[in-house]
Amino acid sequence: MKIKWKPLLISILIPLIVGGATALLSRGGMAEFDMLEKPALAPPGWLFPVVWTILYVLMGVASYLVIQSGNDVSRAIPLYALSLVFNFFWPIIFFGFEAYLFAFFWLIALFILVLLTAVSFYKASPAAGYLMIPYLLWVAFAGYLNLSIYLLN
């Protein structure tokens, strides 16, 4: 498959813009996060933006592969868009409102959406489905952190 650079860059920019907007809206959150009691497996705060940037790029590439696959994407792309919406609001709920328990349930919904998206992506393009696995694992890990923070604080 010949790479179509403009659609690829747009596909990558969409999740990066969503993540950037979320970061702007919850920018004070990491300072508060540092003051919370955290579980033993909590990574250092600087790791979060690094991981999320990588995940957003992988998601963008995956969406590009799905769109370029020529297969029916009538289910995959709306699921992906909805997962981006849920992804956008989680930090606002967690950091902005400090609603840790509600944020955990929101993450469960996000996990289900990412799983459904990954399966739909896989059907359109197996490589795209595989590219969603790190995102799925990170959301599961975020669920562990979220619930632990709720229980510890």
KELUM-465230 format. One record per residue: x, y, z of N, C-alpha, C in turn. Coordinates in nm, 4 decimals. Example, Ala and Ser with C-alpha at 12.3 -4.5 7.8 and 13.67 -1.06 7.14 Angstrom:
! KELUM-465230
+----------+----------+----------+----------+----------+----------+----------+----------+----------+
:      nxx :      nyy :      nzz :     caxx :     cayy :     cazz :      cxx :      cyy :      czz :
+----------+----------+----------+----------+----------+----------+----------+----------+----------+
:   1.3190 :  -0.5690 :   0.7800 :   1.2300 :  -0.4500 :   0.7800 :   1.3200 :  -0.3300 :   0.7800 :
:   1.2850 :  -0.2250 :   0.7080 :   1.3670 :  -0.1060 :   0.7140 :   1.2900 :   0.0030 :   0.7870 :
+----------+----------+----------+----------+----------+----------+----------+----------+----------+
This chain:
! KELUM-465230
+----------+----------+----------+----------+----------+----------+----------+----------+----------+
:      nxx :      nyy :      nzz :     caxx :     cayy :     cazz :      cxx :      cyy :      czz :
+----------+----------+----------+----------+----------+----------+----------+----------+----------+
:   0.0848 :  -0.1175 :   0.0000 :   0.0000 :   0.0000 :   0.0000 :   0.0893 :   0.1237 :   0.0000 :
:   0.0600 :   0.2150 :  -0.0902 :   0.1330 :   0.3408 :  -0.0983 :   0.0813 :   0.4345 :   0.0109 :
:   0.1740 :   0.4961 :   0.0832 :   0.1358 :   0.5861 :   0.1919 :   0.0824 :   0.7168 :   0.1348 :
:  -0.0326 :   0.7560 :   0.1835 :  -0.0912 :   0.8855 :   0.1486 :  -0.0628 :   0.9776 :   0.2666 :
:   0.0372 :   1.0619 :   0.2514 :   0.0914 :   1.1380 :   0.3635 :  -0.0075 :   1.2352 :   0.4266 :
:  -0.0850 :   1.3056 :   0.3468 :  -0.1789 :   1.4021 :   0.4038 :  -0.2839 :   1.3322 :   0.4916 :
:  -0.3510 :   1.2268 :   0.4424 :  -0.4455 :   1.1566 :   0.5301 :  -0.3777 :   1.0947 :   0.6530 :
:  -0.2544 :   1.0466 :   0.6369 :  -0.1832 :   0.9901 :   0.7515 :  -0.1574 :   1.0971 :   0.8567 :
:  -0.1084 :   1.2123 :   0.8138 :  -0.0804 :   1.3201 :   0.9097 :  -0.2077 :   1.3695 :   0.9775 :
:  -0.3156 :   1.3806 :   0.9027 :  -0.4440 :   1.4224 :   0.9616 :  -0.4902 :   1.3181 :   1.0631 :
:  -0.4758 :   1.1915 :   1.0278 :  -0.5170 :   1.0830 :   1.1179 :  -0.4372 :   1.0849 :   1.2475 :
:  -0.3109 :   1.1205 :   1.2392 :  -0.2266 :   1.1285 :   1.3595 :  -0.2581 :   1.2553 :   1.4382 :
:  -0.2830 :   1.3651 :   1.3668 :  -0.3100 :   1.4918 :   1.4356 :  -0.4394 :   1.4894 :   1.5155 :
:  -0.5400 :   1.4182 :   1.4682 :  -0.6698 :   1.4180 :   1.5380 :  -0.6556 :   1.3719 :   1.6826 :
:  -0.6004 :   1.2531 :   1.7116 :  -0.5874 :   1.2164 :   1.8530 :  -0.4874 :   1.3045 :   1.9284 :
:  -0.3829 :   1.3543 :   1.8600 :  -0.2888 :   1.4445 :   1.9281 :  -0.3570 :   1.5738 :   1.9698 :
:  -0.4461 :   1.6242 :   1.8868 :  -0.5204 :   1.7468 :   1.9210 :  -0.6151 :   1.7196 :   2.0374 :
:  -0.6829 :   1.6057 :   2.0339 :  -0.7710 :   1.5687 :   2.1460 :  -0.6897 :   1.5618 :   2.2751 :
:  -0.5759 :   1.4947 :   2.2705 :  -0.4910 :   1.4840 :   2.3889 :  -0.4362 :   1.6178 :   2.4334 :
:  -0.3972 :   1.7016 :   2.3381 :  -0.3461 :   1.8343 :   2.3729 :  -0.4518 :   1.9214 :   2.4376 :
:  -0.5733 :   1.9146 :   2.3846 :  -0.6835 :   1.9923 :   2.4430 :  -0.7132 :   1.9456 :   2.5848 :
:  -0.7110 :   1.8161 :   2.6051 :  -0.7341 :   1.7618 :   2.7388 :  -0.6242 :   1.8071 :   2.8344 :
:  -0.5009 :   1.8031 :   2.7876 :  -0.3887 :   1.8454 :   2.8716 :  -0.4027 :   1.9917 :   2.9119 :
:  -0.4465 :   2.0758 :   2.8189 :  -0.4662 :   2.2176 :   2.8510 :  -0.5756 :   2.2365 :   2.9552 :
:  -0.6837 :   2.1602 :   2.9407 :  -0.7962 :   2.1754 :   3.0332 :  -0.7683 :   2.1171 :   3.1717 :
:  -0.6765 :   2.0226 :   3.1799 :  -0.6476 :   1.9607 :   3.3100 :  -0.5017 :   1.9806 :   3.3493 :
:  -0.4422 :   2.0919 :   3.3062 :  -0.2979 :   2.1135 :   3.3243 :  -0.2535 :   2.1184 :   3.4691 :
:  -0.3368 :   2.1587 :   3.5608 :  -0.2983 :   2.1600 :   3.7009 :  -0.3098 :   2.0241 :   3.7672 :
:  -0.3616 :   1.9275 :   3.6932 :  -0.3896 :   1.7965 :   3.7494 :  -0.2683 :   1.7187 :   3.7948 :
:  -0.1570 :   1.7309 :   3.7248 :  -0.0394 :   1.6523 :   3.7627 :   0.0195 :   1.6993 :   3.8953 :
:   0.0086 :   1.8278 :   3.9255 :   0.0561 :   1.8774 :   4.0548 :  -0.0275 :   1.8166 :   4.1673 :
:  -0.1573 :   1.8110 :   4.1470 :  -0.2460 :   1.7481 :   4.2447 :  -0.2206 :   1.5974 :   4.2515 :
:  -0.1966 :   1.5370 :   4.1348 :  -0.1689 :   1.3934 :   4.1269 :  -0.0465 :   1.3588 :   4.2108 :
:   0.0551 :   1.4441 :   4.2050 :   0.1779 :   1.4191 :   4.2821 :   0.1522 :   1.4163 :   4.4320 :
:   0.0490 :   1.4862 :   4.4772 :   0.0202 :   1.4933 :   4.6207 :  -0.0698 :   1.3805 :   4.6689 :
:  -0.1250 :   1.3030 :   4.5784 :  -0.2135 :   1.1928 :   4.6159 :  -0.1336 :   1.0721 :   4.6637 :
:  -0.1971 :   0.9932 :   4.7487 :  -0.1417 :   0.8623 :   4.7862 :  -0.1630 :   0.7708 :   4.6659 :
:  -0.0541 :   0.7085 :   4.6197 :  -0.0616 :   0.6265 :   4.4991 :  -0.0200 :   0.4825 :   4.5291 :
:  -0.0642 :   0.3894 :   4.4445 :  -0.0267 :   0.2484 :   4.4633 :   0.1204 :   0.2260 :   4.4271 :
:   0.1688 :   0.1099 :   4.4639 :   0.3104 :   0.0766 :   4.4445 :   0.3535 :   0.0828 :   4.2981 :
:   0.2671 :   0.0492 :   4.2046 :   0.3049 :   0.0440 :   4.0635 :   0.2847 :   0.1759 :   3.9893 :
:   0.2572 :   0.2831 :   4.0606 :   0.2340 :   0.4118 :   3.9952 :   0.3641 :   0.4634 :   3.9343 :
:   0.3615 :   0.4949 :   3.8037 :   0.4819 :   0.5491 :   3.7402 :   0.5021 :   0.6962 :   3.7774 :
:   0.6215 :   0.7486 :   3.7519 :   0.6443 :   0.8914 :   3.7784 :   0.5591 :   0.9776 :   3.6851 :
:   0.5251 :   1.0952 :   3.7305 :   0.4362 :   1.1831 :   3.6549 :   0.4841 :   1.2182 :   3.5158 :
:   0.6155 :   1.2300 :   3.4962 :   0.6688 :   1.2689 :   3.3652 :   0.6408 :   1.1637 :   3.2579 :
:   0.6145 :   1.0391 :   3.3000 :   0.5936 :   0.9318 :   3.2035 :   0.4588 :   0.9423 :   3.1315 :
:   0.3600 :   1.0000 :   3.1965 :   0.2256 :   1.0050 :   3.1385 :   0.2203 :   1.0769 :   3.0037 :
:   0.2733 :   1.1996 :   2.9912 :   0.2656 :   1.2640 :   2.8596 :   0.3459 :   1.1904 :   2.7519 :
:   0.4541 :   1.1261 :   2.7908 :   0.5333 :   1.0489 :   2.6945 :   0.4514 :   0.9313 :   2.6414 :
:   0.3932 :   0.8550 :   2.7336 :   0.3139 :   0.7384 :   2.6941 :   0.1937 :   0.7818 :   2.6110 :
:   0.1235 :   0.8848 :   2.6559 :   0.0039 :   0.9271 :   2.5829 :   0.0381 :   0.9753 :   2.4430 :
:   0.1499 :   1.0443 :   2.4273 :   0.1886 :   1.0895 :   2.2933 :   0.2119 :   0.9699 :   2.2015 :
:   0.2829 :   0.8704 :   2.2503 :   0.3063 :   0.7492 :   2.1716 :   0.1735 :   0.6811 :   2.1376 :
:   0.0854 :   0.6697 :   2.2371 :  -0.0432 :   0.6049 :   2.2138 :  -0.1271 :   0.6807 :   2.1113 :
:  -0.1275 :   0.8142 :   2.1190 :  -0.2046 :   0.8934 :   2.0234 :  -0.1520 :   0.8738 :   1.8818 :
:  -0.0203 :   0.8661 :   1.8671 :   0.0371 :   0.8417 :   1.7338 :  -0.0042 :   0.7035 :   1.6830 :
:   0.0044 :   0.6024 :   1.7695 :  -0.0360 :   0.4670 :   1.7293 :  -0.1838 :   0.4622 :   1.6907 :
:  -0.2676 :   0.5312 :   1.7687 :  -0.4103 :   0.5360 :   1.7375 :  -0.4337 :   0.6023 :   1.6029 :
:  -0.3617 :   0.7105 :   1.5777 :  -0.3759 :   0.7810 :   1.4508 :  -0.3354 :   0.6940 :   1.3330 :
:  -0.2224 :   0.6246 :   1.3463 :  -0.1781 :   0.5346 :   1.2394 :  -0.2805 :   0.4236 :   1.2194 :
:  -0.3323 :   0.3690 :   1.3288 :  -0.4333 :   0.2633 :   1.3186 :  -0.5575 :   0.3133 :   1.2448 :
:  -0.6035 :   0.4326 :   1.2784 :  -0.7229 :   0.4852 :   1.2110 :  -0.6949 :   0.5078 :   1.0626 :
:  -0.5754 :   0.5542 :   1.0303 :  -0.5367 :   0.5710 :   0.8900 :  -0.5433 :   0.4381 :   0.8154 :
:  -0.4874 :   0.3330 :   0.8758 :  -0.4885 :   0.2009 :   0.8116 :  -0.6304 :   0.1517 :   0.7875 :
:  -0.7175 :   0.1780 :   0.8840 :  -0.8574 :   0.1360 :   0.8703 :  -0.9242 :   0.2122 :   0.7565 :
:  -0.9064 :   0.3424 :   0.7547 :  -0.9703 :   0.4242 :   0.6506 :  -0.9173 :   0.3872 :   0.5123 :
:  -0.7884 :   0.3606 :   0.5044 :  -0.7268 :   0.3275 :   0.3756 :  -0.7487 :   0.1823 :   0.3347 :
:  -0.8040 :   0.1012 :   0.4231 :  -0.8181 :  -0.0418 :   0.3943 :  -0.9155 :  -0.0722 :   0.2808 :
:  -1.0083 :   0.0171 :   0.2583 :  -1.1089 :  -0.0093 :   0.1558 :  -1.2212 :  -0.0982 :   0.2060 :
:  -1.2131 :  -0.1391 :   0.3312 :  -1.3176 :  -0.2218 :   0.3905 :  -1.4258 :  -0.1340 :   0.4519 :
:  -1.5347 :  -0.1965 :   0.4897 :  -1.6443 :  -0.1243 :   0.5554 :  -1.5970 :  -0.0742 :   0.6913 :
:  -1.6005 :   0.0572 :   0.7097 :  -1.5561 :   0.1179 :   0.8350 :  -1.6711 :   0.1870 :   0.9068 :
:  -1.7945 :   0.1529 :   0.8679 :  -1.9115 :   0.2202 :   0.9230 :  -1.9284 :   0.1957 :   1.0731 :
:  -1.8671 :   0.0928 :   1.1257 :  -1.8717 :   0.0672 :   1.2698 :  -1.7411 :   0.1116 :   1.3366 :
:  -1.6304 :   0.0864 :   1.2718 :  -1.4988 :   0.1106 :   1.3324 :  -1.4735 :   0.2584 :   1.3616 :
:  -1.4975 :   0.3439 :   1.2647 :  -1.4644 :   0.4851 :   1.2821 :  -1.5560 :   0.5529 :   1.3854 :
:  -1.6885 :   0.5291 :   1.3854 :  -1.7696 :   0.5876 :   1.4926 :  -1.7288 :   0.5383 :   1.6326 :
:  -1.6924 :   0.4112 :   1.6461 :  -1.6447 :   0.3612 :   1.7754 :  -1.5156 :   0.4324 :   1.8168 :
:  -1.4269 :   0.4487 :   1.7218 :  -1.3016 :   0.5193 :   1.7474 :  -1.3288 :   0.6635 :   1.7914 :
:  -1.4175 :   0.7318 :   1.7203 :  -1.4514 :   0.8702 :   1.7553 :  -1.5108 :   0.8775 :   1.8956 :
:  -1.5983 :   0.7842 :   1.9280 :  -1.6581 :   0.7826 :   2.0620 :  -1.5524 :   0.7548 :   2.1686 :
:  -1.4571 :   0.6669 :   2.1381 :  -1.3505 :   0.6402 :   2.2358 :  -1.2649 :   0.7649 :   2.2571 :
:  -1.2447 :   0.8441 :   2.1518 :  -1.1707 :   0.9699 :   2.1683 :  -1.2470 :   1.0678 :   2.2569 :
:  -1.3788 :   1.0708 :   2.2422 :  -1.4614 :   1.1571 :   2.3278 :  -1.4480 :   1.1129 :   2.4739 :
:  -1.4591 :   0.9835 :   2.4989 :  -1.4458 :   0.9328 :   2.6360 :  -1.3052 :   0.9579 :   2.6895 :
:  -1.2064 :   0.9410 :   2.6037 :  -1.0680 :   0.9667 :   2.6416 :  -1.0504 :   1.1139 :   2.6780 :
:  -1.1112 :   1.2029 :   2.6027 :  -1.1026 :   1.3464 :   2.6274 :  -1.1564 :   1.3834 :   2.7657 :
:  -1.2684 :   1.3245 :   2.8044 :  -1.3335 :   1.3651 :   2.9284 :  -1.2771 :   1.3002 :   3.0544 :
:  -1.2083 :   1.1850 :   3.0423 :  -1.1610 :   1.1188 :   3.1634 :  -1.0703 :   1.2077 :   3.2483 :
:  -0.9664 :   1.2720 :   3.1935 :  -0.8812 :   1.3564 :   3.2796 :  -0.9568 :   1.4723 :   3.3431 :
:  -1.0568 :   1.5226 :   3.2734 :  -1.1363 :   1.6321 :   3.3292 :  -1.2143 :   1.5815 :   3.4503 :
:  -1.2713 :   1.4632 :   3.4375 :  -1.3460 :   1.4034 :   3.5493 :  -1.2513 :   1.3707 :   3.6642 :
:  -1.1375 :   1.3106 :   3.6319 :  -1.0438 :   1.2662 :   3.7353 :  -0.9722 :   1.3845 :   3.7994 :
:  -0.9059 :   1.4669 :   3.7186 :  -0.8258 :   1.5766 :   3.7726 :  -0.9091 :   1.7002 :   3.8039 :
:  -0.9958 :   1.7380 :   3.7105 :  -1.0718 :   1.8609 :   3.7275 :  -1.1759 :   1.8532 :   3.8374 :
:  -1.2538 :   1.7455 :   3.8364 :  -1.3603 :   1.7310 :   3.9348 :  -1.3196 :   1.6461 :   4.0542 :
:  -1.2043 :   1.5793 :   4.0433 :  -1.1560 :   1.4883 :   4.1478 :  -1.2626 :   1.3852 :   4.1858 :
:  -1.3385 :   1.3443 :   4.0867 :  -1.4447 :   1.2440 :   4.1045 :  -1.3845 :   1.1074 :   4.0716 :
:  -1.3017 :   1.0565 :   4.1615 :  -1.2211 :   0.9380 :   4.1342 :  -1.3039 :   0.8125 :   4.1073 :
:  -1.4100 :   0.7927 :   4.1826 :  -1.4921 :   0.6740 :   4.1609 :  -1.5674 :   0.6835 :   4.0279 :
:  -1.6265 :   0.7995 :   4.0010 :  -1.6951 :   0.8181 :   3.8734 :  -1.5964 :   0.8031 :   3.7579 :
:  -1.4758 :   0.8566 :   3.7740 :  -1.3723 :   0.8449 :   3.6704 :  -1.3372 :   0.6983 :   3.6456 :
:  -1.3370 :   0.6177 :   3.7509 :  -1.3085 :   0.4753 :   3.7340 :  -1.4158 :   0.4082 :   3.6479 :
:  -1.5419 :   0.4377 :   3.6753 :  -1.6495 :   0.3794 :   3.5941 :  -1.6439 :   0.4325 :   3.4500 :
:  -1.6033 :   0.5583 :   3.4361 :  -1.5845 :   0.6161 :   3.3029 :  -1.4751 :   0.5385 :   3.2286 :
:  -1.3686 :   0.5028 :   3.3005 :  -1.2593 :   0.4249 :   3.2407 :  -1.3047 :   0.2852 :   3.1998 :
:  -1.3926 :   0.2269 :   3.2763 :  -1.4465 :   0.0962 :   3.2368 :  -1.5188 :   0.1093 :   3.1028 :
:  -1.6000 :   0.2138 :   3.0895 :  -1.6690 :   0.2378 :   2.9624 :  -1.5675 :   0.2637 :   2.8511 :
:  -1.4634 :   0.3405 :   2.8810 :  -1.3595 :   0.3667 :   2.7820 :  -1.2894 :   0.2373 :   2.7412 :
:  -1.2595 :   0.1522 :   2.8373 :  -1.1951 :   0.0242 :   2.8072 :  -1.2809 :  -0.0579 :   2.7111 :
:  -1.4101 :  -0.0637 :   2.7392 :  -1.5016 :  -0.1393 :   2.6521 :  -1.5033 :  -0.0789 :   2.5118 :
:  -1.5074 :   0.0541 :   2.5041 :  -1.5064 :   0.1202 :   2.3732 :  -1.3764 :   0.0932 :   2.2978 :
:  -1.2640 :   0.0978 :   2.3687 :  -1.1352 :   0.0716 :   2.3032 :  -1.1281 :  -0.0736 :   2.2572 :
:  -1.1787 :  -0.1647 :   2.3375 :  -1.1808 :  -0.3056 :   2.2983 :  -1.2660 :  -0.3257 :   2.1727 :
:  -1.3858 :  -0.2679 :   2.1721 :  -1.4726 :  -0.2781 :   2.0543 :  -1.4084 :  -0.2125 :   1.9324 :
:  -1.3419 :  -0.1001 :   1.9552 :  -1.2713 :  -0.0319 :   1.8462 :  -1.1594 :  -0.1193 :   1.7921 :
:  -1.0807 :  -0.1783 :   1.8819 :  -0.9696 :  -0.2639 :   1.8387 :  -1.0201 :  -0.3822 :   1.7560 :
:  -1.1276 :  -0.4426 :   1.7999 :  -1.1850 :  -0.5559 :   1.7257 :  -1.2347 :  -0.5089 :   1.5887 :
:  -1.3039 :  -0.3966 :   1.5858 :  -1.3530 :  -0.3427 :   1.4586 :  -1.2374 :  -0.3031 :   1.3670 :
:  -1.1341 :  -0.2434 :   1.4257 :  -1.0156 :  -0.2080 :   1.3472 :  -0.9506 :  -0.3337 :   1.2910 :
:  -0.9408 :  -0.4368 :   1.3730 :  -0.8784 :  -0.5619 :   1.3289 :  -0.9518 :  -0.6217 :   1.2089 :
:  -1.0835 :  -0.6137 :   1.2114 :  -1.1626 :  -0.6672 :   1.0998 :  -1.1353 :  -0.5910 :   0.9704 :
:  -1.1097 :  -0.4612 :   0.9814 :  -1.0806 :  -0.3806 :   0.8630 :  -0.9342 :  -0.3930 :   0.8213 :
:  -0.8460 :  -0.3984 :   0.9231 :  -0.7014 :  -0.4066 :   0.8977 :  -0.6376 :  -0.4701 :   1.0205 :
:  -0.5923 :  -0.5942 :   1.0117 :  -0.5320 :  -0.6591 :   1.1284 :  -0.4205 :  -0.5756 :   1.1938 :
:  -0.3385 :  -0.5101 :   1.1128 :  -0.2313 :  -0.4272 :   1.1699 :  -0.2892 :  -0.3155 :   1.2572 :
:  -0.3987 :  -0.2568 :   1.2126 :  -0.4626 :  -0.1504 :   1.2904 :  -0.5134 :  -0.2036 :   1.4239 :
:  -0.5696 :  -0.3226 :   1.4228 :  -0.6153 :  -0.3843 :   1.5472 :  -0.5003 :  -0.4051 :   1.6446 :
:  -0.3885 :  -0.4531 :   1.5930 :  -0.2712 :  -0.4744 :   1.6791 :  -0.2163 :  -0.3428 :   1.7343 :
:  -0.2231 :  -0.2367 :   1.6548 :  -0.1742 :  -0.1070 :   1.7011 :  -0.2574 :  -0.0509 :   1.8166 :
:  -0.3778 :  -0.1016 :   1.8340 :  -0.4634 :  -0.0549 :   1.9430 :  -0.4363 :  -0.1274 :   2.0754 :
:  -0.3617 :  -0.2361 :   2.0712 :  -0.3364 :  -0.3143 :   2.1924 :  -0.2638 :  -0.2334 :   2.3009 :
:  -0.1591 :  -0.1566 :   2.2683 :  -0.0959 :  -0.0766 :   2.3752 :  -0.1929 :   0.0205 :   2.4418 :
:  -0.2814 :   0.0800 :   2.3635 :  -0.3825 :   0.1709 :   2.4171 :  -0.4757 :   0.0962 :   2.5124 :
:  -0.5193 :  -0.0205 :   2.4717 :  -0.6070 :  -0.1026 :   2.5553 :  -0.5377 :  -0.1386 :   2.6874 :
:  -0.4122 :  -0.1787 :   2.6791 :  -0.3370 :  -0.2142 :   2.8004 :  -0.3163 :  -0.0934 :   2.8910 :
:  -0.2893 :   0.0225 :   2.8318 :  -0.2681 :   0.1430 :   2.9124 :  -0.3972 :   0.1860 :   2.9816 :
:  -0.5102 :   0.1735 :   2.9128 :  -0.6384 :   0.2079 :   2.9756 :  -0.6671 :   0.1116 :   3.0914 :
:  -0.6330 :  -0.0156 :   3.0743 :  -0.6498 :  -0.1114 :   3.1846 :  -0.5606 :  -0.0726 :   3.3018 :
:  -0.4366 :  -0.0359 :   3.2738 :  -0.3450 :   0.0072 :   3.3795 :  -0.3948 :   0.1353 :   3.4457 :
:  -0.4482 :   0.2274 :   3.3654 :  -0.5062 :   0.3500 :   3.4200 :  -0.6228 :   0.3174 :   3.5128 :
:  -0.6986 :   0.2140 :   3.4788 :  -0.8075 :   0.1712 :   3.5664 :  -0.7557 :   0.1247 :   3.7015 :
:  -0.6471 :   0.0478 :   3.6987 :  -0.5829 :   0.0051 :   3.8242 :  -0.5393 :   0.1260 :   3.9060 :
:  -0.4729 :   0.2214 :   3.8407 :  -0.4273 :   0.3419 :   3.9116 :  -0.5449 :   0.4218 :   3.9652 :
:  -0.6460 :   0.4404 :   3.8808 :  -0.7633 :   0.5176 :   3.9190 :  -0.8329 :   0.4566 :   4.0409 :
:  -0.8606 :   0.3267 :   4.0359 :  -0.9282 :   0.2628 :   4.1481 :  -0.8419 :   0.2656 :   4.2727 :
:  -0.7130 :   0.2428 :   4.2570 :  -0.6227 :   0.2463 :   4.3729 :  -0.6201 :   0.3846 :   4.4368 :
:  -0.6153 :   0.4868 :   4.3546 :  -0.6163 :   0.6243 :   4.4081 :  -0.7468 :   0.6533 :   4.4791 :
:  -0.8565 :   0.6070 :   4.4232 :  -0.9856 :   0.6237 :   4.4919 :  -0.9821 :   0.5571 :   4.6290 :
:  -0.9329 :   0.4350 :   4.6346 :  -0.9314 :   0.3594 :   4.7606 :  -0.8313 :   0.4156 :   4.8613 :
:  -0.7218 :   0.4680 :   4.8138 :  -0.6175 :   0.5203 :   4.9031 :  -0.6420 :   0.6635 :   4.9503 :
:  -0.7281 :   0.7342 :   4.8814 :  -0.7504 :   0.8745 :   4.9166 :  -0.8954 :   0.8953 :   4.9558 :
+----------+----------+----------+----------+----------+----------+----------+----------+----------+
